Every structure is written in C-alpha cells, then in structure tokens.
Amino acid sequence: MSPSELTGQTRGHIAQFQEPRFAAHPLAVKAFVAMQEKARGQGLELAIFSGFRDFETQRKIWQTKATGQRPLYDPKGQEISFDTLGPDGLIEAILRWSALPGASRHHWGSDLDLIDLNGMPLGYRVQLLPDEYAPGGVFGKLNFWLTQNIREFEFFQPYLVDRGGVSPEPWHLSFAPVSVPALAQMHPQLLKEAWGPVEMVLKDRLLERLEELFERYVTNINPP
C-alpha cells in the first residue's frame, strides 16, 4: 500500500458496497461473504458494523473524545469521567478504544467490526462493548462462533486479549493477507506526515510520545 492508503488519506484500495452500505478491501469482502454464508447456515446473520474508515473520520472521533463530547471507557468498558483525566490519562483512555488518526487498522479496509443481526432485539442500539459479546450477552453466541471459525477464512482477532494497549475487542476481525503486510509497512514517520497540516487536540503531546504510543497501541497486537 502507498503511505496515503496506509494512513486512510485515500481509498483507491477500497470497494464501496451499497446494500447494505459499507466499504472494505475487496479481498476482505470476498472472505467475509464466504464466512457469512457459513454462519447463516448455523443461525447467525453476520453484518459489518464498521469497515473502512478514512483519516478524517478517525480524526473527528479523536477530536470529540479529546474534548469530552463523546464518552470515554476504562479497560473493562465502564464509562469514566472526562474531568478526572490529565493530558496523558486522556490520551491513554482514548487509545484504549479508538486508534490514532492515521493508525487505524480500518484505514486498510482489512478490518471489520462484526455484529449478528439475528441476535439483536428489535430497536437494539449497538455499542460495541465487552458485555455485549460476553456469554449471555446479545452477541455472546456470535463471539463463540467467531472464535471457532474465523481462521478458516484467514481472519484473526488482533485485540483478542489485553496486552496493555488496546482493550479486548472480540467484534474486531482482521483479514491477515491484507493487514499483515500493511502493519509491516507502518512506522511513526507516516503519522507525523499525516498529522502535519491538520488540527488535532493534544497533537504536541502525541508527537512527544509517538514512538512509545506507536509500539503500545499500533504494533502491540495478538498475531494471526
């Protein structure tokens, strides 16, 4: 991938689909459709809640969380108060659940957040929090199915367990043939260049800590 593709600043590597509406890398979509068909035969209706996400969308997520406009959560998914956090605590609270702009795996189109439409009560509002995917949760059955079946389709869960960086995200699947080489191409300088012309809350502090944050929250994953 080119630097602009790696950092979500362009989408030449992405295919757009209309019904249902989502965008992702074509190879990841092909694998997902095959996996979806198998799951459907076992009573689940897999759906992509979030696929490709561009740099500007990720930047807006960062801005709203860094200014207290969106909730923040601790590693277990419990809401925490914005007012109790200093700059470094705020950075780490955001990065537990949201990637740095330019460093989201969703930029590559290889990573998908999945839900089960058959598991949702009418009118249910998806939150993508651990309780939903725990045994007895609305997506508990989905979570169990994913752990048993995704490798057949070359997906893996990069945030399966807590490694001291991103909190566990059982809903987050990554298509290895695309994401593994993409991650190998990532380096902190790409983020510095992507951030240069844009407004970002706490950008100066992020730049001071970039090497550490990159290692902890970008490369620190559960491997395929």
Secondary structure by P-SEA (a helix, b strand, c coil): cccccccccccccbbbbccccccccaaaaaaaaaaaaaaaaaccccccccccccaaaaaaaaaaaaaccbbbbccccbbbbcccccaaaaaaaaacccccccccccccccccccccccccccccccccccccccccccaaaaaaaaaaccccccccccccccccccccccccccccccaaaaaaaccaaaaaaaaccccccaaaaaaaaaaaaaaccccccccc
